[in-house]
Amino acid sequence: MSRNMCKFTIETLWGSPFFDFASNAALGKSGGLLAVWDKRKFVSISTTIGDGFLAVLGSWQAVDIPCLFVVVYAPQDQKSKLKLWDNIEKIIALHDTLSVILGDFNEVRFASERKGTNFNHIGASHFNSFISNAGLSDLPLGGKRFTRMNNLGSQLSKLDRILVSSHFMDRWPNSNVLALPREFSDHTPLLLNLYCDDYGPIPFKMFNSWLAHEDFPNVLNSCWPSTTCSNNMAANFKSKLQSLKQKIKQWRSTLQVYESVKATDLRNTLNAIDDKAELVPLSQAEIDTRVLVIKELTELD
């Protein structure tokens, strides 16, 4: 995929042209890596790409020193992992600055971080040594015990995490990681919590998907033909748009209540099943319910 095509795809997901990104292409069956950021808040200085990682050094408005972000997708075999740990450790030492290492490490630290699969003592020992030698802290995880679960709910592991340098901990000593609900992936999204911000009112946005909704023609017909304020065509057109905007906001407000309630119920069901999977094997009925809930959530989104 060309950079222009990739940029177009990302913009449709990001919802704004104010972004920049770096990527590491997929290698064989191993997935690629993608880092995306708001270019008004973070400016990239340099990018380093290697097997299993993508490192971005840049200037972040929130701090007054360069920041290093390393996105990780570790391989399965131990030899490749050792090479990856060594490469990341060298990059951290080279820059010696505020660093955040995050992603799928394909390794656990302790036996309690696996369920339904074998615990590799040697792999865990190497991983713990890497974290210690690199001077990193493993931020506490809330929300869930495990970050990856197979479709049957029989194999669970804490493979995903966020590691930070002492520079980071000095600034945000109470930071933590929240595991969000799994919906479309076997991995749970992770949210890094520093503090709470109030960003003010959300601006009005129009999404193409609304045009395909079965209710939208009625919303349009309820206001467009009857809205006329003068003999000036431009003024009438503006008035129609303003009226339509208000109707859309009212419609979306009502619809969001319904969709929010339904989505909340579905997520609660999914979370309950996932939480149960962390304790006992799931029945076939529960597995089928989980698949159906994920499908309905996908349709809502």
Rosetta blueprint (number, residue, H / E / L):
1 M L
2 S L
3 R H
4 N H
5 M H
6 C H
7 K H
8 F H
9 T H
10 I H
11 E H
12 T H
13 L H
14 W H
15 G L
16 S L
17 P L
18 F L
19 F L
20 D E
21 F E
22 A E
23 S E
24 N E
25 A L
26 A L
27 L E
28 G L
29 K L
30 S E
31 G L
32 G L
33 L E
34 L E
35 A E
36 V E
37 W E
38 D L
39 K L
40 R L
41 K L
42 F E
43 V E
44 S E
45 I E
46 S E
47 T E
48 T E
49 I E
50 G E
51 D L
52 G L
53 F E
54 L E
55 A E
56 V E
57 L E
58 G E
59 S E
60 W E
61 Q L
62 A L
63 V L
64 D L
65 I L
66 P E
67 C E
68 L E
69 F E
70 V E
71 V E
72 V E
73 Y E
74 A L
75 P L
76 Q L
77 D L
78 Q H
79 K H
80 S H
81 K H
82 L H
83 K H
84 L H
85 W H
86 D H
87 N H
88 I H
89 E H
90 K H
91 I H
92 I H
93 A H
94 L H
95 H H
96 D L
97 T L
98 L E
99 S E
100 V E
101 I E
102 L E
103 G E
104 D E
105 F L
106 N L
107 E L
108 V L
109 R L
110 F L
111 A H
112 S H
113 E H
114 R E
115 K E
116 G L
117 T L
118 N L
119 F L
120 N L
121 H H
122 I H
123 G H
124 A H
125 S H
126 H H
127 F H
128 N H
129 S H
130 F H
131 I H
132 S H
133 N H
134 A L
135 G L
136 L E
137 S E
138 D E
139 L L
140 P L
141 L E
142 G E
143 G L
144 K L
145 R L
146 F L
147 T L
148 R E
149 M E
150 N L
151 N L
152 L L
153 G L
154 S L
155 Q L
156 L E
157 S E
158 K L
159 L L
160 D E
161 R E
162 I E
163 L E
164 V E
165 S E
166 S H
167 H H
168 F H
169 M H
170 D H
171 R H
172 W L
173 P L
174 N L
175 S L
176 N E
177 V E
178 L E
179 A E
180 L L
181 P L
182 R L
183 E L
184 F L
185 S L
186 D L
187 H E
188 T L
189 P L
190 L E
191 L E
192 L E
193 N E
194 L L
195 Y L
196 C L
197 D L
198 D L
199 Y L
200 G L
201 P L
202 I L
203 P L
204 F L
205 K L
206 M L
207 F L
208 N H
209 S H
210 W H
211 L H
212 A L
213 H L
214 E L
215 D L
216 F H
217 P H
218 N H
219 V H
220 L H
221 N H
222 S H
223 C H
224 W L
225 P L
226 S L
227 T L
228 T L
229 C L
230 S L
231 N L
232 N L
233 M H
234 A H
235 A H
236 N H
237 F H
238 K H
239 S H
240 K H
241 L H
242 Q H
243 S H
244 L H
245 K H
246 Q H
247 K H
248 I H
249 K H
250 Q H
251 W H
252 R H
253 S H
254 T H
255 L H
256 Q H
257 V H
258 Y H
259 E H
260 S H
261 V H
262 K H
263 A H
264 T H
265 D H
266 L H
267 R H
268 N H
269 T H
270 L H
271 N H
272 A H
273 I H
274 D H
275 D H
276 K H
277 A H
278 E L
279 L L
280 V L
281 P L
282 L L
283 S L
284 Q H
285 A H
286 E H
287 I H
288 D H
289 T H
290 R H
291 V H
292 L H
293 V H
294 I H
295 K H
296 E H
297 L H
298 T H
299 E H
300 L H
301 D L
